[in-house]
């Protein structure tokens, strides 16, 4: 069975490229059971959104 | 004819003013990538000069800020390529273990109690909170150079791992390993600074 460390690897990889069906399934299964990893997943997503916000703020016009 | 020339000059002047108002933002962006004040100043200076020189080529198709930001990104990547060629960056092929990451987990791969991820609250509120961004900046500075470089190119500049691999001459798998480490380090650092630090 997949452990938390491996689950975080897949959460990170998922932000780069689509996971294989097997990877998807085992990550989904792990997340269903592990609250800490669900929080970690939200945090990775937030870091991703933070980067998008940095970019869009750069392109904002003051006028 | 005279009127038209006059209008162009006014536009030109207003763009100069806009340049000085976006300069601080450009500087903080360049600093996050280059991690060196003098180098960031140079990159921004060059970008501003290029924006002034090429003012006539600004077609107005995109926003002016977007256009200038594009020039700065190009300058930063140029500097990074240059550093890479000069071997000024530590080698990126280091696949060795990352202690700061390993410490978050037990040997069996489960979270350590001390580093188990906690709830951060509403993402929208968080992204509008100045204290969060202070912690974010401090945690970026705390990242080791090579990890920070890959993370900032990927998440702040928005490049694909393909592009990053080409510029830094690393394998894609190596890129993924580094991004995984960057995210784990950042999440832990932010959690400590955000929730366990002086919460405001």
Contacts between the chains, C-beta under 8 A, distances in Angstrom:
chain1	res1	chain2	res2	distance
A	3	B	105	8.0
A	3	B	108	6.3
A	3	B	109	2.9
A	3	B	110	5.8
A	4	B	105	6.5
A	4	B	109	5.9
A	4	B	110	5.1
A	4	B	111	5.1
A	5	B	105	4.6
A	5	B	109	4.3
A	5	B	110	7.8
A	6	B	109	6.2
A	8	B	180	6.9
A	8	B	183	7.8
A	8	B	184	6.2
A	9	B	180	5.4
A	12	B	176	7.2
A	12	B	179	5.8
A	12	B	180	4.1
A	12	B	183	5.2
A	12	B	184	7.9
A	13	B	176	5.8
A	13	B	180	7.4
A	15	B	179	7.7
A	16	B	161	5.4
A	16	B	176	6.1
A	16	B	179	6.9
A	17	B	161	7.9
A	36	B	111	5.1
A	36	B	116	4.6
A	36	B	117	5.1
A	37	B	111	7.9
A	37	B	117	7.5
A	39	B	117	4.0
A	39	B	118	6.4
A	39	B	119	5.8
A	39	B	120	7.5
A	40	B	117	4.2
A	40	B	187	6.5
A	42	B	120	7.1
A	42	B	123	7.4
A	43	B	117	6.1
A	43	B	120	6.2
A	43	B	183	8.0
A	43	B	187	4.4
A	43	B	190	7.7
A	43	B	191	7.6
A	44	B	183	5.2
A	44	B	187	7.0
A	45	B	123	7.7
A	46	B	120	6.7
A	46	B	123	5.1
A	46	B	126	6.7
A	46	B	127	7.6
A	47	B	155	6.5
A	47	B	183	6.0
A	47	B	186	6.0
A	47	B	187	6.9
A	48	B	155	6.3
A	49	B	123	6.4
A	49	B	127	6.5
A	50	B	127	6.3
A	50	B	136	6.4
A	50	B	155	7.5
A	51	B	154	7.8
A	51	B	155	3.4
A	51	B	156	5.0
A	51	B	158	6.9
A	52	B	158	7.4
A	53	B	127	5.5
A	54	B	29	7.2
A	54	B	32	7.9
A	54	B	156	5.2
A	55	B	156	7.1
A	55	B	157	7.6
A	55	B	158	5.7
A	57	B	25	7.2
A	58	B	25	6.0
A	58	B	26	7.6
A	58	B	29	5.9
A	58	B	65	7.1
A	58	B	69	4.7
A	59	B	63	6.2
A	59	B	65	5.2
A	59	B	66	4.3
A	59	B	69	5.6
A	60	B	65	6.4
A	61	B	18	7.7
A	61	B	63	5.6
A	61	B	64	7.0
A	61	B	65	5.2
A	62	B	18	7.0
A	62	B	21	5.3
A	62	B	22	7.2
A	62	B	65	8.0
A	63	B	18	6.9
